[in-house]
Amino acid sequence: MEKKRILIVTQEMDPYLALTEASKIANELPKYMQDNGMEIRVLMPKFGTINERRHRLHEVVRLSGINVIINDEDYPLVIKVASLPGARLQVYFLDNEDFFKRKLVFHDENNKFFEDNSDRMIFFCKGALETVRKFGWAPDIIHCFGWMTSLIPMYLKTTYKDDPIFTNTKVVYSVFKNEFKDKLKNDFTTKLAISEDISKKHLDYFKAGDNTSLLIGGSEFADGLVVGEALDEKVSSFVKKAKGKQVLKMSDKDLTPLVSLNTFYQNILAN
């Protein structure tokens, strides 16, 4: 029987970057799934806080040559790789000097939200899908962790819907509590419309540019949702009303019910 292919796309992962409890499940989930016969790949941003020497990152030259266009600006994508400690598993890091060289993650030294966080998110989401195309590796499931990955479900249902690599791909989005109180720049939705397949109806889910709208937008276009506790009221209401989606609830005190997630994946693939 052919192994199922699971792609984990996350903005954080222990031990490289641990901002929330989600970093733990992003670490443990791929190891568990690989041990249970699935083929796993992991993508995350190469933030400047990640020590390349300590974690033994090196550039993957064969994957070079990808450029990501944002609002007519062309940004080169550099892909690096490291082996996840305690597992025979590779983690691919998406890097760009303009977006990820700085030694801070989402806020500057004065705790001000970076003005280009929207561009960084678009770059990462589009770059992740372009990287998978470069792999020539068709995932059965893409599981997205964090607000920074929230555009991927929508991109898969629009811009990339006819791409043969993603024809049979299901997408799961993890919905946890809000992580920031700031707002993205006003031109955010204009930039995220990366193709003519993306309409105003698609953009309206994200237009507020706050953490809540990103979580709702990611949830709307996902096939399945992994839902934590302490959600924003609007997000919680949206999830409760969601139709036609597989939903798995998780406790914030125990974010790693891996057996449940394995069954959840199987149910997603069966529909």
C-alpha positions in Angstrom: 0.0 0.0 0.0 1.4 3.4 -1.0 2.3 5.7 1.9 0.1 8.7 2.5 1.9 12.0 2.1 1.5 14.6 4.8 2.9 18.1 4.5 3.2 20.1 7.7 3.4 23.9 7.2 4.0 25.8 10.4 5.3 29.2 11.5 6.9 27.6 14.6 8.4 24.3 15.6 10.3 23.1 18.6 13.3 23.2 18.9 13.8 25.9 16.2 11.2 28.4 17.3 8.7 28.0 20.2 6.3 30.9 20.6 3.2 28.9 21.7 2.2 25.4 22.6 1.6 24.7 19.0 5.3 24.4 18.5 5.2 21.1 20.5 2.6 19.5 18.4 4.3 20.7 15.2 7.4 18.8 16.5 5.7 15.6 17.8 3.0 15.2 15.1 5.3 14.5 12.1 7.4 12.1 14.1 4.4 10.1 15.2 2.8 10.1 11.7 6.1 8.9 10.1 6.3 6.1 12.7 2.8 5.1 11.6 3.7 4.7 8.0 3.1 8.1 6.5 5.6 10.1 4.3 6.2 13.4 6.0 7.7 16.8 5.0 7.8 20.0 7.0 8.1 23.6 5.9 8.6 26.7 8.0 10.0 30.2 7.7 13.7 30.6 8.4 13.4 33.4 10.9 16.6 35.2 11.8 16.3 34.0 15.4 17.0 30.4 14.2 20.7 29.6 14.7 21.8 27.9 11.5 25.1 26.5 12.9 23.5 25.1 16.0 20.7 23.4 14.1 23.0 22.5 11.1 21.0 24.1 8.4 22.3 24.1 4.9 21.0 25.4 1.5 19.3 22.9 -0.9 20.9 24.0 -4.1 18.7 21.8 -6.3 15.6 23.7 -5.1 17.1 27.1 -5.9 15.7 29.4 -8.7 12.2 30.0 -7.2 11.1 33.6 -7.2 7.9 34.8 -5.4 6.1 37.8 -6.8 4.2 40.1 -4.4 2.5 43.2 -5.9 4.9 43.1 -9.0 8.0 42.9 -6.7 10.2 39.8 -7.3 11.7 38.1 -4.2 14.1 35.2 -4.4 13.3 32.2 -2.3 16.2 30.3 -0.6 15.5 26.9 0.8 17.5 25.4 3.6 17.1 22.0 5.3 18.0 20.4 8.7 17.3 17.1 10.3 14.8 17.2 13.1 16.5 16.0 16.3 15.4 12.6 17.5 13.8 11.7 14.1 14.8 10.6 10.6 12.9 13.6 9.2 13.9 16.7 7.3 12.6 20.2 8.0 12.7 22.7 5.1 13.2 26.4 5.9 12.0 29.1 3.5 14.3 32.1 3.6 14.6 35.5 2.0 17.0 38.3 3.1 14.3 41.0 2.9 11.8 39.2 5.1 13.6 36.8 7.5 17.2 38.1 8.1 16.2 40.3 11.1 16.8 38.9 14.5 13.2 39.3 15.7 10.1 37.4 14.7 6.9 39.5 14.3 7.6 42.6 16.5 10.6 45.0 16.6 12.6 45.9 19.7 9.8 48.3 20.7 7.2 45.6 20.4 5.8 47.2 17.3 4.3 44.9 14.7 6.4 44.8 11.6 4.8 46.8 8.8 5.7 44.1 6.3 4.3 41.2 8.2 1.5 40.9 5.5 4.2 40.6 2.8 6.1 38.1 4.8 3.0 36.0 5.2 2.1 36.1 1.5 5.7 35.3 0.6 5.7 32.3 3.0 2.3 30.9 1.9 3.0 31.2 -1.8 6.6 30.1 -1.4 5.5 27.0 0.5 3.2 25.9 -2.4 5.8 26.7 -5.0 8.4 24.7 -3.0 6.0 21.7 -3.1 5.7 22.1 -6.8 9.5 22.2 -7.1 9.6 18.9 -5.1 7.2 17.3 -7.6 5.7 15.7 -4.5 1.9 15.6 -4.3 0.7 15.7 -0.7 -2.5 14.0 0.3 -2.9 16.4 3.2 -1.4 19.8 4.0 -1.8 20.7 7.7 -1.3 24.4 8.5 -0.3 25.7 11.9 -0.5 29.4 12.8 -1.9 32.7 11.4 1.0 33.0 9.1 -0.2 30.0 7.1 -3.8 31.1 6.9 -3.7 31.9 3.2 -2.7 28.5 2.1 -6.2 26.9 2.3 -7.6 29.7 0.1 -4.8 29.6 -2.4 -5.3 25.8 -2.8 -9.0 26.3 -3.5 -8.3 29.1 -6.0 -4.9 29.8 -7.7 -3.6 26.3 -7.3 -6.9 24.3 -7.7 -6.0 23.0 -11.2 -2.4 22.3 -10.5 -1.8 18.5 -10.9 0.4 18.5 -7.8 -2.6 19.5 -5.6 -5.5 17.9 -7.5 -6.2 15.4 -4.6 -4.9 17.4 -1.7 -7.0 18.0 1.4 -6.1 20.9 3.7 -6.3 21.0 7.5 -6.1 24.2 9.5 -5.3 24.4 13.2 -7.3 27.0 15.0 -5.9 28.1 18.3 -6.3 31.3 20.4 -5.3 34.7 18.9 -1.6 35.4 19.0 -1.5 39.2 18.2 -3.7 42.2 18.7 -2.3 44.3 15.8 -3.6 44.7 12.2 -1.9 44.2 8.9 -1.5 47.1 6.5 -4.6 48.4 4.7 -3.3 47.2 1.3 -3.0 43.6 2.6 -6.0 42.2 0.6 -4.8 43.8 -2.6 -1.5 42.0 -2.3 -2.8 38.6 -1.4 -4.9 38.4 -4.6 -2.1 36.6 -6.4 -4.3 35.5 -9.3 -7.6 36.2 -11.1 -9.1 33.2 -9.5 -9.2 35.1 -6.2 -12.4 37.2 -6.0 -13.7 39.9 -3.7 -15.7 37.1 -2.0 -12.5 35.3 -1.1 -10.8 38.4 0.1 -13.7 39.5 2.3 -12.8 36.8 4.9 -9.4 38.4 5.4 -10.1 42.1 4.8 -10.1 43.2 8.5 -6.4 42.2 8.6 -6.5 41.1 12.3 -5.7 37.8 13.9 -9.4 36.9 14.1 -10.1 37.4 10.4 -7.0 35.4 9.4 -8.2 32.4 11.6 -11.7 32.7 10.1 -10.3 32.9 6.5 -8.0 29.9 7.0 -10.9 28.0 8.5 -13.4 28.8 5.7 -11.3 27.2 3.0 -10.0 24.2 4.9 -11.4 20.7 4.6 -10.8 20.0 8.3 -10.2 22.0 11.4 -8.2 21.2 14.6 -9.7 23.5 17.2 -8.2 24.5 20.5 -9.7 26.2 23.5 -9.9 29.9 24.5 -10.8 31.0 20.9 -11.8 34.5 20.1 -15.6 34.7 20.3 -16.0 35.4 16.6 -13.8 32.5 15.6 -15.5 30.2 18.0 -18.9 31.1 16.5 -17.7 30.7 13.0 -16.3 27.2 13.7 -19.5 26.1 15.4 -21.5 27.1 12.3 -19.0 25.6 9.8 -20.6 22.9 7.6 -19.1 20.2 5.6 -15.9 20.1 7.5 -14.3 17.5 9.8 -13.6 19.1 13.2 -11.3 17.8 15.9 -11.4 19.5 19.3 -8.2 19.7 21.4 -7.5 20.8 24.9 -5.0 23.6 25.4 -3.6 21.6 28.2 -2.9 18.6 26.0 -2.2 19.6 22.4 -0.8 16.3 21.4 -3.6 13.6 21.1 -1.7 12.0 18.3 -3.9 8.9 18.0 -6.9 11.2 17.5 -5.1 13.2 14.9 -4.1 10.0 13.0 -7.8 8.9 12.9 -8.8 12.5 11.9 -6.5 12.4 9.0 -7.9 9.0 7.8 -11.4 10.5 8.0 -10.4 13.5 6.0 -8.8 11.3 3.3 -11.9 9.0 3.2 -14.2 11.9 2.2 
